[in-house]
Amino acid sequence: MPYTLVKFLLWFGLAAVVGVAIGWALRSLRARAELSALRGTQVDAEELGRLRGQRDNLDEVLAERDRLRALVADLQSSQIGKGVASTEPTDAVPDEPSAGSSRASSQDGSQDGSAETSSDASQGGSGESTEAVEPEVTPADAGVGAGPLDAVAAAVVLGRAIEIDDLTVVEGIGPKIAELCRGVGITTWQELADTNADELRSMLHDAGSRYRVHRPDTWPAQASLLARGAWSEFVAFTDDLGSRS
């Protein structure tokens, strides 16, 4: 009887040791699996910092947009007030020229014309060359892009403050892609406008898989509008792109 009891106790102790060992091994395997899962779900610190920076910049942009909208509203109200004041009727009637003054002016014109004709004839006979007079450029002839770009006017139309030749103004280009463009020698709007879309697509392909999802087909067209200072056309173009997406 004592021998059987001791044998039972030994087997029971051995079973307990084996159970503890198996439980410890299973617990270790489970802990390793959970640790691997946690490592796989860790957020990239650099990406998190970039997202936080974009959020802060977005808050500043929204505040600047609200300020510019208020400024535009004030300018529009002041322009409307000036337009009402300028439309008041006037009773003044221009004086009609007298017959004597008309005859005098016609005589003066004929004299001046004959003098100019004679002087031109004398210059032509003597063989002297006259320099061509360039036509005067009127304000109506001055098109978009004649002169330096105005960042203030751009801010009023776009609704946010921008810097001239900032590539991130182009819809679809962020700070990282702007760095890629500068790396290949594209630093201004005009240089981006002169770049073929296939070259931009090749640049993104070489940069890695995270950049290949971007579509640079409209970037040169957007940059061309910005380089010419066609702010309203740029806003219409980007709004149309947003409606398509």
TITORFI-58052 format. One record per residue (C-alpha): residue number from 0; residue in three letters; x, y negated, z negated. Coordinates in Angstrom, 3 decimals. Layout:
residues N
> pos|code|px|py|pz
> NUM|ALA|X|Y|Z
...
This chain:
residues 245
> pos|code|px|py|pz
> 0|MET|0.000|0.000|0.000
> 1|PRO|2.682|-2.635|-0.854
> 2|TYR|4.571|-1.689|2.289
> 3|THR|1.458|-2.274|4.439
> 4|LEU|0.839|-5.667|2.804
> 5|VAL|4.432|-6.803|3.391
> 6|LYS|4.234|-5.654|7.011
> 7|PHE|1.010|-7.601|7.501
> 8|LEU|2.536|-10.732|6.018
> 9|LEU|5.573|-10.443|8.286
> 10|TRP|3.439|-10.097|11.392
> 11|PHE|1.276|-13.024|10.293
> 12|GLY|4.327|-15.210|9.728
> 13|LEU|5.768|-14.238|13.111
> 14|ALA|2.469|-15.084|14.827
> 15|ALA|2.388|-18.451|13.066
> 16|VAL|5.942|-19.273|14.226
> 17|VAL|5.111|-18.301|17.815
> 18|GLY|1.918|-20.428|17.727
> 19|VAL|3.807|-23.456|16.416
> 20|ALA|6.457|-23.072|19.130
> 21|ILE|3.862|-22.818|21.904
> 22|GLY|1.942|-25.826|20.555
> 23|TRP|5.101|-27.916|20.368
> 24|ALA|6.022|-26.993|23.944
> 25|LEU|2.550|-27.878|25.246
> 26|ARG|2.615|-31.186|23.361
> 27|SER|6.032|-32.046|24.855
> 28|LEU|4.804|-31.317|28.382
> 29|ARG|1.721|-33.478|27.856
> 30|ALA|3.776|-36.342|26.449
> 31|ARG|6.128|-36.214|29.452
> 32|ALA|3.187|-36.296|31.868
> 33|GLU|1.660|-39.321|30.117
> 34|LEU|5.026|-41.109|30.102
> 35|SER|5.457|-40.518|33.840
> 36|ALA|1.955|-41.849|34.499
> 37|LEU|2.682|-44.983|32.463
> 38|ARG|5.936|-45.574|34.350
> 39|GLY|4.096|-45.259|37.656
> 40|THR|1.495|-47.874|36.648
> 41|GLN|3.921|-50.519|35.390
> 42|VAL|3.458|-53.909|37.094
> 43|ASP|6.452|-55.429|38.831
> 44|ALA|7.611|-58.321|36.653
> 45|GLU|8.732|-60.374|39.640
> 46|GLU|5.385|-59.907|41.402
> 47|LEU|3.515|-60.826|38.208
> 48|GLY|5.577|-63.995|37.845
> 49|ARG|4.922|-64.892|41.470
> 50|LEU|1.177|-64.448|41.011
> 51|ARG|1.207|-66.594|37.892
> 52|GLY|3.124|-69.294|39.748
> 53|GLN|0.586|-69.217|42.574
> 54|ARG|-2.228|-69.569|40.039
> 55|ASP|-0.581|-72.629|38.476
> 56|ASN|0.029|-74.145|41.912
> 57|LEU|-3.584|-73.489|42.842
> 58|ASP|-4.778|-75.431|39.794
> 59|GLU|-2.599|-78.388|40.811
> 60|VAL|-3.827|-78.198|44.407
> 61|LEU|-7.463|-78.153|43.302
> 62|ALA|-6.914|-81.185|41.081
> 63|GLU|-5.187|-83.026|43.939
> 64|ARG|-8.011|-82.063|46.300
> 65|ASP|-10.632|-83.509|43.939
> 66|ARG|-8.626|-86.722|43.615
> 67|LEU|-8.275|-87.078|47.378
> 68|ARG|-11.967|-86.417|47.912
> 69|ALA|-12.814|-89.216|45.492
> 70|LEU|-10.355|-91.483|47.355
> 71|VAL|-11.954|-90.620|50.707
> 72|ALA|-15.409|-91.358|49.307
> 73|ASP|-14.239|-94.778|48.078
> 74|LEU|-12.640|-95.563|51.461
> 75|GLN|-15.788|-94.560|53.329
> 76|SER|-17.983|-96.720|51.110
> 77|SER|-15.670|-99.704|51.595
> 78|GLN|-15.633|-99.180|55.383
> 79|ILE|-19.432|-99.038|55.428
> 80|GLY|-19.579|-102.310|53.512
> 81|LYS|-17.198|-103.973|55.965
> 82|GLY|-19.228|-102.675|58.914
> 83|VAL|-22.461|-104.198|57.533
> 84|ALA|-20.751|-107.535|56.984
> 85|SER|-19.338|-107.584|60.529
> 86|THR|-22.749|-106.957|62.140
> 87|GLU|-24.295|-110.257|60.956
> 88|PRO|-25.609|-112.307|63.992
> 89|THR|-23.950|-115.577|64.980
> 90|ASP|-25.690|-118.598|66.473
> 91|ALA|-22.638|-120.053|68.182
> 92|VAL|-22.914|-120.212|71.986
> 93|PRO|-19.690|-120.442|74.012
> 94|ASP|-19.303|-123.652|75.955
> 95|GLU|-19.631|-123.401|79.730
> 96|PRO|-16.644|-124.695|81.667
> 97|SER|-17.246|-127.899|83.584
> 98|ALA|-16.891|-128.142|87.331
> 99|GLY|-13.898|-130.490|87.026
> 100|SER|-12.000|-128.134|84.763
> 101|SER|-12.792|-125.210|87.106
> 102|ARG|-11.375|-127.099|90.085
> 103|ALA|-8.313|-128.117|88.086
> 104|SER|-7.649|-124.557|86.967
> 105|SER|-8.063|-123.239|90.527
> 106|GLN|-5.602|-125.831|91.797
> 107|ASP|-3.118|-124.935|89.084
> 108|GLY|-3.521|-121.239|89.919
> 109|SER|-2.914|-121.836|93.596
> 110|GLN|0.151|-123.906|92.841
> 111|ASP|1.531|-121.285|90.506
> 112|GLY|0.835|-118.530|93.033
> 113|SER|2.575|-120.398|95.828
> 114|ALA|5.562|-121.125|93.592
> 115|GLU|5.848|-117.472|92.583
> 116|THR|5.515|-116.349|96.224
> 117|SER|8.229|-118.699|97.361
> 118|SER|10.561|-117.655|94.587
> 119|ASP|9.995|-113.961|95.374
> 120|ALA|10.654|-114.626|99.068
> 121|SER|13.876|-116.488|98.306
> 122|GLN|15.100|-113.686|96.056
> 123|GLY|14.272|-111.077|98.699
> 124|GLY|16.081|-113.061|101.384
> 125|SER|19.206|-113.457|99.302
> 126|GLY|19.401|-109.691|98.669
> 127|GLU|19.095|-109.913|94.876
> 128|SER|17.355|-106.900|93.177
> 129|THR|14.606|-107.492|90.617
> 130|GLU|14.061|-105.229|87.661
> 131|ALA|10.686|-103.411|87.559
> 132|VAL|8.359|-104.531|84.783
> 133|GLU|7.068|-101.691|82.683
> 134|PRO|3.313|-101.648|82.052
> 135|GLU|2.188|-102.680|78.616
> 136|VAL|1.006|-99.759|76.468
> 137|THR|-2.363|-100.417|74.911
> 138|PRO|-3.562|-98.769|71.688
> 139|ALA|-5.924|-96.598|73.719
> 140|ASP|-2.947|-95.153|75.616
> 141|ALA|-1.136|-94.146|72.445
> 142|GLY|-1.948|-90.464|71.912
> 143|VAL|-1.545|-88.158|68.980
> 144|GLY|2.047|-87.516|68.001
> 145|ALA|3.436|-90.913|69.094
> 146|GLY|5.616|-91.768|66.095
> 147|PRO|6.529|-90.197|62.753
> 148|LEU|3.966|-88.024|61.035
> 149|ASP|1.986|-89.604|58.182
> 150|ALA|1.724|-87.340|55.132
> 151|VAL|-0.869|-89.634|53.514
> 152|ALA|-3.192|-89.419|56.514
> 153|ALA|-2.684|-85.660|56.581
> 154|ALA|-3.607|-85.419|52.899
> 155|VAL|-6.817|-87.375|53.474
> 156|VAL|-7.920|-85.101|56.336
> 157|LEU|-6.697|-81.788|54.896
> 158|GLY|-7.941|-82.529|51.388
> 159|ARG|-4.597|-81.759|49.733
> 160|ALA|-1.127|-83.219|49.521
> 161|ILE|1.425|-81.668|51.881
> 162|GLU|5.039|-82.161|52.897
> 163|ILE|6.000|-82.699|56.508
> 164|ASP|7.414|-79.517|58.129
> 165|ASP|6.253|-77.351|55.190
> 166|LEU|5.736|-73.987|56.874
> 167|THR|3.355|-72.790|54.148
> 168|VAL|0.723|-75.246|55.446
> 169|VAL|0.201|-72.814|58.343
> 170|GLU|-2.618|-70.405|57.535
> 171|GLY|-1.114|-66.963|56.837
> 172|ILE|2.395|-68.121|55.817
> 173|GLY|3.362|-67.965|52.153
> 174|PRO|6.604|-68.809|50.330
> 175|LYS|8.179|-65.411|51.108
> 176|ILE|7.411|-65.554|54.823
> 177|ALA|8.589|-69.178|54.925
> 178|GLU|11.942|-67.971|53.546
> 179|LEU|12.068|-65.335|56.298
> 180|CYS|11.428|-68.029|58.922
> 181|ARG|14.175|-70.228|57.539
> 182|GLY|16.477|-67.200|57.588
> 183|VAL|16.050|-66.904|61.361
> 184|GLY|16.446|-70.640|61.973
> 185|ILE|12.789|-71.771|61.950
> 186|THR|12.688|-74.767|59.590
> 187|THR|10.172|-77.195|61.160
> 188|TRP|6.656|-77.082|62.605
> 189|GLN|7.970|-77.806|66.084
> 190|GLU|10.471|-74.938|65.908
> 191|LEU|7.684|-72.612|64.813
> 192|ALA|5.492|-73.871|67.669
> 193|ASP|8.293|-73.098|70.152
> 194|THR|8.687|-69.530|68.809
> 195|ASN|6.954|-66.652|70.549
> 196|ALA|4.499|-64.568|68.496
> 197|ASP|6.370|-61.391|69.467
> 198|GLU|9.546|-62.775|67.897
> 199|LEU|7.650|-63.555|64.679
> 200|ARG|6.141|-60.070|64.701
> 201|SER|9.623|-58.559|65.099
> 202|MET|10.877|-60.666|62.178
> 203|LEU|8.072|-59.348|59.948
> 204|HIS|8.702|-55.769|61.104
> 205|ASP|12.377|-56.019|60.164
> 206|ALA|11.513|-57.475|56.738
> 207|GLY|9.719|-54.318|55.556
> 208|SER|6.362|-52.616|55.337
> 209|ARG|4.829|-55.223|52.991
> 210|TYR|5.182|-57.898|55.708
> 211|ARG|3.955|-55.823|58.668
> 212|VAL|0.300|-56.347|57.728
> 213|HIS|0.518|-60.053|58.642
> 214|ARG|-0.590|-61.206|62.106
> 215|PRO|1.421|-64.168|63.451
> 216|ASP|-0.562|-64.580|66.681
> 217|THR|-1.976|-68.022|65.739
> 218|TRP|1.036|-69.410|63.860
> 219|PRO|2.648|-71.150|66.872
> 220|ALA|-0.676|-72.786|67.820
> 221|GLN|-1.237|-74.027|64.275
> 222|ALA|2.327|-75.348|64.079
> 223|SER|1.870|-77.170|67.390
> 224|LEU|-1.169|-79.032|66.026
> 225|LEU|0.713|-79.942|62.847
> 226|ALA|3.791|-81.096|64.774
> 227|ARG|1.601|-83.432|66.882
> 228|GLY|-0.209|-84.779|63.819
> 229|ALA|-3.567|-83.451|65.042
> 230|TRP|-4.860|-82.992|61.502
> 231|SER|-8.584|-82.828|62.359
> 232|GLU|-7.975|-80.279|65.115
> 233|PHE|-5.868|-78.209|62.708
> 234|VAL|-8.685|-78.194|60.118
> 235|ALA|-11.216|-77.136|62.771
> 236|PHE|-8.868|-74.423|64.038
> 237|THR|-8.218|-72.939|60.582
> 238|ASP|-11.916|-73.138|59.656
> 239|ASP|-12.695|-71.141|62.799
> 240|LEU|-10.104|-68.562|61.776
> 241|GLY|-11.698|-68.300|58.355
> 242|SER|-15.135|-67.758|59.848
> 243|ARG|-13.818|-64.933|62.030
> 244|SER|-12.177|-63.050|59.156
